[in-house]
């Protein structure tokens, strides 16, 4: 469950990074920079906390690990052209 929570937090971190670039380079808005930096830091802290929480818990069922296979295979399918080149 910790891996799922951490992967769900990866997208808000990415959105925060893009918003920081826009706020710093294109619009130059100090308030937006501070806001998106705070959001990014909070998401990163939550991501690390979710990973640590998930690492402390034992996987009780192999079916839970099997549930990670479809997303992992999809991600591998997406990056395979880069890996094969």
Biopython code that builds the backbone (N, CA, C, O; Angstrom):
import numpy as np
from Bio.PDB.StructureBuilder import StructureBuilder

atoms = [
    (1, "UNK", "N", (0.816, -1.194, 0.000)),
    (1, "UNK", "CA", (0.000, 0.000, 0.000)),
    (1, "UNK", "C", (0.864, 1.264, 0.000)),
    (1, "UNK", "O", (0.483, 2.287, -0.570)),
    (2, "UNK", "N", (2.014, 1.182, 0.637)),
    (2, "UNK", "CA", (2.909, 2.333, 0.660)),
    (2, "UNK", "C", (3.437, 2.686, -0.716)),
    (2, "UNK", "O", (3.619, 3.862, -1.034)),
    (3, "UNK", "N", (3.686, 1.660, -1.546)),
    (3, "UNK", "CA", (4.167, 1.906, -2.907)),
    (3, "UNK", "C", (3.077, 2.586, -3.732)),
    (3, "UNK", "O", (3.358, 3.492, -4.517)),
    (4, "UNK", "N", (1.851, 2.151, -3.552)),
    (4, "UNK", "CA", (0.731, 2.761, -4.283)),
    (4, "UNK", "C", (0.561, 4.219, -3.860)),
    (4, "UNK", "O", (0.368, 5.094, -4.704)),
    (5, "UNK", "N", (0.631, 4.473, -2.573)),
    (5, "UNK", "CA", (0.500, 5.852, -2.085)),
    (5, "UNK", "C", (1.648, 6.716, -2.587)),
    (5, "UNK", "O", (1.441, 7.868, -2.968)),
    (6, "UNK", "N", (2.850, 6.166, -2.589)),
    (6, "UNK", "CA", (4.002, 6.934, -3.056)),
    (6, "UNK", "C", (3.901, 7.210, -4.545)),
    (6, "UNK", "O", (4.237, 8.306, -4.995)),
    (7, "UNK", "N", (3.441, 6.224, -5.321)),
    (7, "UNK", "CA", (3.317, 6.461, -6.755)),
    (7, "UNK", "C", (2.203, 7.465, -7.055)),
    (7, "UNK", "O", (2.284, 8.201, -8.038)),
    (8, "UNK", "N", (1.177, 7.501, -6.226)),
    (8, "UNK", "CA", (0.116, 8.501, -6.412)),
    (8, "UNK", "C", (0.625, 9.903, -6.125)),
    (8, "UNK", "O", (0.095, 10.873, -6.668)),
    (9, "UNK", "N", (1.636, 10.030, -5.288)),
    (9, "UNK", "CA", (2.183, 11.344, -4.962)),
    (9, "UNK", "C", (3.206, 11.820, -5.984)),
    (9, "UNK", "O", (3.620, 12.979, -5.947)),
    (10, "UNK", "N", (3.621, 10.947, -6.894)),
    (10, "UNK", "CA", (4.609, 11.350, -7.895)),
    (10, "UNK", "C", (4.032, 12.381, -8.863)),
    (10, "UNK", "O", (4.744, 13.293, -9.283)),
    (11, "UNK", "N", (2.771, 12.254, -9.217)),
    (11, "UNK", "CA", (2.176, 13.188, -10.162)),
    (11, "UNK", "C", (1.994, 14.594, -9.580)),
    (11, "UNK", "O", (2.258, 15.567, -10.288)),
    (12, "UNK", "N", (1.557, 14.747, -8.331)),
    (12, "UNK", "CA", (1.529, 16.113, -7.781)),
    (12, "UNK", "C", (2.918, 16.751, -7.689)),
    (12, "UNK", "O", (3.052, 17.966, -7.835)),
    (13, "UNK", "N", (3.941, 15.945, -7.451)),
    (13, "UNK", "CA", (5.302, 16.486, -7.430)),
    (13, "UNK", "C", (5.680, 16.973, -8.823)),
    (13, "UNK", "O", (6.301, 18.026, -8.967)),
    (14, "UNK", "N", (5.309, 16.213, -9.845)),
    (14, "UNK", "CA", (5.589, 16.622, -11.223)),
    (14, "UNK", "C", (4.834, 17.899, -11.587)),
    (14, "UNK", "O", (5.401, 18.798, -12.209)),
    (15, "UNK", "N", (3.569, 17.984, -11.206)),
    (15, "UNK", "CA", (2.786, 19.197, -11.471)),
    (15, "UNK", "C", (3.405, 20.385, -10.752)),
    (15, "UNK", "O", (3.479, 21.479, -11.313)),
    (16, "UNK", "N", (3.846, 20.186, -9.531)),
    (16, "UNK", "CA", (4.484, 21.268, -8.783)),
    (16, "UNK", "C", (5.759, 21.736, -9.468)),
    (16, "UNK", "O", (6.042, 22.934, -9.510)),
    (17, "UNK", "N", (6.530, 20.793, -10.005)),
    (17, "UNK", "CA", (7.764, 21.165, -10.698)),
    (17, "UNK", "C", (7.469, 21.986, -11.950)),
    (17, "UNK", "O", (8.153, 22.972, -12.227)),
    (18, "UNK", "N", (6.461, 21.582, -12.697)),
    (18, "UNK", "CA", (6.099, 22.334, -13.902)),
    (18, "UNK", "C", (5.586, 23.720, -13.534)),
    (18, "UNK", "O", (5.941, 24.704, -14.182)),
    (19, "UNK", "N", (4.757, 23.806, -12.503)),
    (19, "UNK", "CA", (4.239, 25.108, -12.073)),
    (19, "UNK", "C", (5.368, 26.004, -11.554)),
    (19, "UNK", "O", (5.328, 27.220, -11.740)),
    (20, "UNK", "N", (6.370, 25.408, -10.905)),
    (20, "UNK", "CA", (7.518, 26.199, -10.450)),
    (20, "UNK", "C", (8.292, 26.768, -11.630)),
    (20, "UNK", "O", (8.724, 27.920, -11.591)),
    (21, "UNK", "N", (8.467, 25.977, -12.668)),
    (21, "UNK", "CA", (9.165, 26.473, -13.860)),
    (21, "UNK", "C", (8.396, 27.628, -14.479)),
    (21, "UNK", "O", (8.983, 28.646, -14.846)),
    (22, "UNK", "N", (7.083, 27.471, -14.594)),
    (22, "UNK", "CA", (6.261, 28.536, -15.172)),
    (22, "UNK", "C", (6.325, 29.791, -14.295)),
    (22, "UNK", "O", (6.477, 30.898, -14.810)),
    (23, "UNK", "N", (6.211, 29.622, -12.987)),
    (23, "UNK", "CA", (6.207, 30.773, -12.077)),
    (23, "UNK", "C", (7.561, 31.476, -12.024)),
    (23, "UNK", "O", (7.623, 32.680, -11.775)),
    (24, "UNK", "N", (8.644, 30.736, -12.257)),
    (24, "UNK", "CA", (9.966, 31.344, -12.178)),
    (24, "UNK", "C", (10.423, 31.930, -13.506)),
    (24, "UNK", "O", (11.016, 33.008, -13.538)),
    (25, "UNK", "N", (10.151, 31.225, -14.604)),
    (25, "UNK", "CA", (10.731, 31.636, -15.877)),
    (25, "UNK", "C", (9.808, 32.475, -16.747)),
    (25, "UNK", "O", (10.268, 33.396, -17.422)),
    (26, "UNK", "N", (8.529, 32.174, -16.744)),
    (26, "UNK", "CA", (7.641, 32.833, -17.691)),
    (26, "UNK", "C", (6.861, 33.997, -17.080)),
    (26, "UNK", "O", (6.708, 35.040, -17.717)),
    (27, "UNK", "N", (6.375, 33.831, -15.866)),
    (27, "UNK", "CA", (5.516, 34.851, -15.272)),
    (27, "UNK", "C", (6.268, 35.669, -14.219)),
    (27, "UNK", "O", (5.956, 36.845, -14.032)),
    (28, "UNK", "N", (7.228, 35.095, -13.543)),
    (28, "UNK", "CA", (7.994, 35.688, -12.451)),
    (28, "UNK", "C", (7.048, 36.188, -11.358)),
    (28, "UNK", "O", (6.895, 37.390, -11.137)),
    (29, "UNK", "N", (6.424, 35.227, -10.687)),
    (29, "UNK", "CA", (5.471, 35.499, -9.610)),
    (29, "UNK", "C", (6.030, 34.902, -8.323)),
    (29, "UNK", "O", (6.062, 33.681, -8.163)),
    (30, "UNK", "N", (6.463, 35.750, -7.418)),
    (30, "UNK", "CA", (7.110, 35.291, -6.188)),
    (30, "UNK", "C", (6.138, 34.512, -5.311)),
    (30, "UNK", "O", (6.508, 33.488, -4.737)),
    (31, "UNK", "N", (4.912, 34.980, -5.203)),
    (31, "UNK", "CA", (3.930, 34.274, -4.377)),
    (31, "UNK", "C", (3.653, 32.870, -4.916)),
    (31, "UNK", "O", (3.525, 31.920, -4.145)),
    (32, "UNK", "N", (3.563, 32.744, -6.228)),
    (32, "UNK", "CA", (3.335, 31.427, -6.835)),
    (32, "UNK", "C", (4.532, 30.510, -6.621)),
    (32, "UNK", "O", (4.364, 29.312, -6.395)),
    (33, "UNK", "N", (5.730, 31.063, -6.691)),
    (33, "UNK", "CA", (6.934, 30.257, -6.445)),
    (33, "UNK", "C", (6.916, 29.707, -5.035)),
    (33, "UNK", "O", (7.187, 28.525, -4.827)),
    (34, "UNK", "N", (6.603, 30.549, -4.062)),
    (34, "UNK", "CA", (6.568, 30.110, -2.662)),
    (34, "UNK", "C", (5.474, 29.063, -2.468)),
    (34, "UNK", "O", (5.696, 28.055, -1.798)),
    (35, "UNK", "N", (4.300, 29.293, -3.049)),
    (35, "UNK", "CA", (3.195, 28.349, -2.914)),
    (35, "UNK", "C", (3.535, 26.991, -3.514)),
    (35, "UNK", "O", (3.366, 25.963, -2.857)),
    (36, "UNK", "N", (4.011, 26.977, -4.755)),
    (36, "UNK", "CA", (4.297, 25.690, -5.412)),
    (36, "UNK", "C", (5.512, 25.004, -4.800)),
    (36, "UNK", "O", (5.596, 23.775, -4.808)),
    (37, "UNK", "N", (6.447, 25.774, -4.272)),
    (37, "UNK", "CA", (7.573, 25.158, -3.570)),
    (37, "UNK", "C", (7.104, 24.492, -2.289)),
    (37, "UNK", "O", (7.571, 23.405, -1.948)),
    (38, "UNK", "N", (6.191, 25.127, -1.581)),
    (38, "UNK", "CA", (5.633, 24.512, -0.364)),
    (38, "UNK", "C", (4.842, 23.252, -0.696)),
    (38, "UNK", "O", (4.923, 22.257, 0.024)),
    (39, "UNK", "N", (4.079, 23.293, -1.784)),
    (39, "UNK", "CA", (3.327, 22.101, -2.207)),
    (39, "UNK", "C", (4.285, 20.976, -2.578)),
    (39, "UNK", "O", (4.062, 19.824, -2.206)),
    (40, "UNK", "N", (5.341, 21.299, -3.301)),
    (40, "UNK", "CA", (6.317, 20.277, -3.700)),
    (40, "UNK", "C", (7.015, 19.666, -2.489)),
    (40, "UNK", "O", (7.201, 18.451, -2.430)),
    (41, "UNK", "N", (7.398, 20.491, -1.533)),
    (41, "UNK", "CA", (8.061, 19.979, -0.328)),
    (41, "UNK", "C", (7.112, 19.092, 0.471)),
    (41, "UNK", "O", (7.517, 18.039, 0.964)),
    (42, "UNK", "N", (5.850, 19.509, 0.602)),
    (42, "UNK", "CA", (4.875, 18.698, 1.335)),
    (42, "UNK", "C", (4.641, 17.352, 0.639)),
    (42, "UNK", "O", (4.548, 16.319, 1.302)),
    (43, "UNK", "N", (4.548, 17.363, -0.685)),
    (43, "UNK", "CA", (4.348, 16.111, -1.426)),
    (43, "UNK", "C", (5.570, 15.198, -1.308)),
    (43, "UNK", "O", (5.427, 13.981, -1.190)),
    (44, "UNK", "N", (6.762, 15.778, -1.338)),
    (44, "UNK", "CA", (7.972, 14.965, -1.200)),
    (44, "UNK", "C", (8.067, 14.340, 0.184)),
    (44, "UNK", "O", (8.452, 13.179, 0.320)),
    (45, "UNK", "N", (7.718, 15.104, 1.206)),
    (45, "UNK", "CA", (7.733, 14.557, 2.567)),
    (45, "UNK", "C", (6.701, 13.449, 2.702)),
    (45, "UNK", "O", (6.974, 12.412, 3.307)),
    (46, "UNK", "N", (5.506, 13.666, 2.137)),
    (46, "UNK", "CA", (4.474, 12.624, 2.182)),
    (46, "UNK", "C", (4.887, 11.393, 1.398)),
    (46, "UNK", "O", (4.585, 10.271, 1.805)),
    (47, "UNK", "N", (5.576, 11.586, 0.274)),
    (47, "UNK", "CA", (6.059, 10.459, -0.529)),
    (47, "UNK", "C", (7.060, 9.621, 0.258)),
    (47, "UNK", "O", (6.962, 8.394, 0.275)),
    (48, "UNK", "N", (8.010, 10.264, 0.902)),
    (48, "UNK", "CA", (9.000, 9.533, 1.699)),
    (48, "UNK", "C", (8.333, 8.839, 2.881)),
    (48, "UNK", "O", (8.678, 7.705, 3.211)),
    (49, "UNK", "N", (7.383, 9.511, 3.516)),
    (49, "UNK", "CA", (6.674, 8.892, 4.638)),
    (49, "UNK", "C", (5.889, 7.667, 4.190)),
    (49, "UNK", "O", (5.859, 6.658, 4.895)),
    (50, "UNK", "N", (5.254, 7.748, 3.023)),
    (50, "UNK", "CA", (4.497, 6.601, 2.508)),
    (50, "UNK", "C", (5.428, 5.439, 2.176)),
    (50, "UNK", "O", (5.100, 4.284, 2.445)),
    (51, "UNK", "N", (6.578, 5.736, 1.597)),
    (51, "UNK", "CA", (7.541, 4.665, 1.294)),
    (51, "UNK", "C", (8.086, 4.023, 2.561)),
    (51, "UNK", "O", (8.218, 2.801, 2.630)),
    (52, "UNK", "N", (8.402, 4.831, 3.559)),
    (52, "UNK", "CA", (8.911, 4.272, 4.817)),
    (52, "UNK", "C", (7.844, 3.446, 5.517)),
    (52, "UNK", "O", (8.142, 2.392, 6.079)),
    (53, "UNK", "N", (6.598, 3.919, 5.487)),
    (53, "UNK", "CA", (5.506, 3.166, 6.098)),
    (53, "UNK", "C", (5.306, 1.842, 5.369)),
    (53, "UNK", "O", (5.101, 0.807, 6.004)),
    (54, "UNK", "N", (5.363, 1.870, 4.055)),
    (54, "UNK", "CA", (5.189, 0.648, 3.282)),
    (54, "UNK", "C", (6.340, -0.327, 3.459)),
    (54, "UNK", "O", (6.143, -1.542, 3.416)),
    (55, "UNK", "N", (7.543, 0.202, 3.657)),
    (55, "UNK", "CA", (8.700, -0.673, 3.832)),
    (55, "UNK", "C", (8.693, -1.367, 5.184)),
    (55, "UNK", "O", (9.276, -2.442, 5.329)),
    (56, "UNK", "N", (8.047, -0.775, 6.168)),
    (56, "UNK", "CA", (8.002, -1.374, 7.502)),
    (56, "UNK", "C", (6.983, -2.497, 7.591)),
    (56, "UNK", "O", (7.073, -3.344, 8.480)),
    (57, "UNK", "N", (6.022, -2.518, 6.688)),
    (57, "UNK", "CA", (4.964, -3.525, 6.747)),
    (57, "UNK", "C", (5.343, -4.719, 5.878)),
    (57, "UNK", "O", (5.887, -4.562, 4.785)),
    (58, "UNK", "N", (5.054, -5.888, 6.370)),
    (58, "UNK", "CA", (5.309, -7.103, 5.616)),
    (58, "UNK", "C", (4.185, -7.367, 4.638)),
    (58, "UNK", "O", (3.022, -7.100, 4.940)),
    (59, "UNK", "N", (4.517, -7.888, 3.474)),
    (59, "UNK", "CA", (3.491, -8.255, 2.507)),
    (59, "UNK", "C", (2.910, -9.596, 2.945)),
    (59, "UNK", "O", (3.624, -10.597, 3.007)),
    (60, "UNK", "N", (1.619, -9.613, 3.247)),
    (60, "UNK", "CA", (0.994, -10.808, 3.782)),
    (60, "UNK", "C", (0.512, -11.757, 2.689)),
    (60, "UNK", "O", (0.314, -12.945, 2.946)),
    (61, "UNK", "N", (0.323, -11.254, 1.492)),
    (61, "UNK", "CA", (-0.221, -12.083, 0.435)),
    (61, "UNK", "C", (0.587, -11.889, -0.844)),
    (61, "UNK", "O", (0.891, -10.756, -1.214)),
    (62, "UNK", "N", (0.937, -12.977, -1.520)),
    (62, "UNK", "CA", (1.636, -12.822, -2.793)),
    (62, "UNK", "C", (0.744, -12.193, -3.871)),
    (62, "UNK", "O", (1.252, -11.677, -4.867)),
    (63, "UNK", "N", (-0.572, -12.233, -3.680)),
    (63, "UNK", "CA", (-1.485, -11.620, -4.650)),
    (63, "UNK", "C", (-1.317, -10.109, -4.683)),
    (63, "UNK", "O", (-1.559, -9.483, -5.714)),
    (64, "UNK", "N", (-0.905, -9.517, -3.569)),
    (64, "UNK", "CA", (-0.659, -8.081, -3.562)),
    (64, "UNK", "C", (0.530, -7.733, -4.454)),
    (64, "UNK", "O", (0.509, -6.729, -5.165)),
    (65, "UNK", "N", (1.549, -8.557, -4.410)),
    (65, "UNK", "CA", (2.699, -8.332, -5.286)),
    (65, "UNK", "C", (2.332, -8.580, -6.744)),
    (65, "UNK", "O", (2.828, -7.892, -7.636)),
    (66, "UNK", "N", (1.473, -9.554, -6.984)),
    (66, "UNK", "CA", (1.039, -9.845, -8.344)),
    (66, "UNK", "C", (0.251, -8.667, -8.925)),
    (66, "UNK", "O", (0.272, -8.447, -10.136)),
    (67, "UNK", "N", (-0.429, -7.923, -8.085)),
    (67, "UNK", "CA", (-1.172, -6.752, -8.539)),
    (67, "UNK", "C", (-0.280, -5.637, -9.043)),
    (67, "UNK", "O", (-0.749, -4.756, -9.763)),
    (68, "UNK", "N", (1.001, -5.650, -8.682)),
    (68, "UNK", "CA", (1.937, -4.647, -9.183)),
    (68, "UNK", "C", (2.442, -4.975, -10.583)),
    (68, "UNK", "O", (3.041, -4.119, -11.233)),
    (69, "UNK", "N", (2.213, -6.194, -11.058)),
    (69, "UNK", "CA", (2.721, -6.608, -12.364)),
    (69, "UNK", "C", (2.126, -5.813, -13.527)),
    (69, "UNK", "O", (2.896, -5.350, -14.369)),
    (70, "UNK", "N", (0.801, -5.624, -13.632)),
    (70, "UNK", "CA", (0.285, -4.885, -14.792)),
    (70, "UNK", "C", (0.822, -3.453, -14.924)),
    (70, "UNK", "O", (1.213, -3.065, -16.025)),
    (71, "UNK", "N", (0.859, -2.650, -13.847)),
    (71, "UNK", "CA", (1.444, -1.318, -14.026)),
    (71, "UNK", "C", (2.936, -1.375, -14.369)),
    (71, "UNK", "O", (3.427, -0.566, -15.156)),
    (72, "UNK", "N", (3.642, -2.321, -13.784)),
    (72, "UNK", "CA", (5.076, -2.439, -14.080)),
    (72, "UNK", "C", (5.299, -2.844, -15.531)),
    (72, "UNK", "O", (6.196, -2.319, -16.191)),
    (73, "UNK", "N", (4.501, -3.763, -16.026)),
    (73, "UNK", "CA", (4.621, -4.167, -17.432)),
    (73, "UNK", "C", (4.244, -3.028, -18.369)),
    (73, "UNK", "O", (4.872, -2.856, -19.414)),
    (74, "UNK", "N", (3.237, -2.255, -18.014)),
    (74, "UNK", "CA", (2.858, -1.109, -18.837)),
    (74, "UNK", "C", (3.985, -0.084, -18.896)),
    (74, "UNK", "O", (4.298, 0.434, -19.968)),
    (75, "UNK", "N", (4.593, 0.209, -17.758)),
    (75, "UNK", "CA", (5.708, 1.152, -17.738)),
    (75, "UNK", "C", (6.893, 0.618, -18.547)),
    (75, "UNK", "O", (7.559, 1.375, -19.253)),
    (76, "UNK", "N", (7.150, -0.670, -18.441)),
    (76, "UNK", "CA", (8.223, -1.276, -19.228)),
    (76, "UNK", "C", (7.923, -1.177, -20.712)),
    (76, "UNK", "O", (8.820, -0.910, -21.512)),
    (77, "UNK", "N", (6.660, -1.391, -21.087)),
    (77, "UNK", "CA", (6.257, -1.278, -22.484)),
    (77, "UNK", "C", (6.463, 0.148, -23.003)),
    (77, "UNK", "O", (6.818, 0.343, -24.166)),
    (78, "UNK", "N", (6.241, 1.144, -22.137)),
    (78, "UNK", "CA", (6.422, 2.532, -22.546)),
    (78, "UNK", "C", (7.885, 2.896, -22.762)),
    (78, "UNK", "O", (8.217, 3.637, -23.688)),
    (79, "UNK", "N", (8.758, 2.374, -21.906)),
    (79, "UNK", "CA", (10.187, 2.758, -22.015)),
    (79, "UNK", "C", (11.008, 1.759, -22.822)),
    (79, "UNK", "O", (12.206, 1.968, -23.009)),
    (80, "UNK", "N", (10.397, 0.681, -23.304)),
    (80, "UNK", "CA", (11.175, -0.335, -24.012)),
    (80, "UNK", "C", (11.893, 0.220, -25.249)),
    (80, "UNK", "O", (13.040, -0.162, -25.480)),
    (81, "UNK", "N", (11.279, 1.106, -26.064)),
    (81, "UNK", "CA", (12.036, 1.636, -27.204)),
    (81, "UNK", "C", (13.313, 2.364, -26.799)),
    (81, "UNK", "O", (14.321, 2.303, -27.504)),
    (82, "UNK", "N", (13.267, 3.053, -25.663)),
    (82, "UNK", "CA", (14.483, 3.725, -25.175)),
    (82, "UNK", "C", (15.535, 2.737, -24.690)),
    (82, "UNK", "O", (16.732, 2.926, -24.905)),
    (83, "UNK", "N", (15.063, 1.671, -24.027)),
    (83, "UNK", "CA", (15.993, 0.670, -23.514)),
    (83, "UNK", "C", (16.614, -0.152, -24.636)),
    (83, "UNK", "O", (17.776, -0.550, -24.547)),
    (84, "UNK", "N", (15.855, -0.402, -25.677)),
    (84, "UNK", "CA", (16.337, -1.231, -26.780)),
    (84, "UNK", "C", (17.278, -0.462, -27.708)),
    (84, "UNK", "O", (18.067, -1.067, -28.434)),
    (85, "UNK", "N", (17.197, 0.857, -27.684)),
    (85, "UNK", "CA", (18.022, 1.673, -28.606)),
    (85, "UNK", "C", (19.464, 1.764, -28.148)),
    (85, "UNK", "O", (20.281, 2.408, -28.806)),
]
sb = StructureBuilder()
sb.init_structure("model")
sb.init_model(0)
sb.init_chain("A")
sb.init_seg("    ")
for serial, (resi, resn, name, xyz) in enumerate(atoms, 1):
    if name == "N":
        sb.init_residue(resn, " ", resi, " ")
    sb.init_atom(name, np.array(xyz, "f"), 0.0, 1.0, " ", f" {name:<3s}", serial, name[0])
structure = sb.get_structure()
